[in-house]
Amino acid sequence: LEGAINKILTDPSYSQKAKEISV
């Protein structure tokens, strides 16, 4: 699970989606 989270955090497109969800 940590590996998947790391991949998401390092992927710009995923990071942007996460930001939108966070806001």
ABEGO torsion letter per residue (X at the ends): XAAAAAAAAABAAAAAAAAAAAX
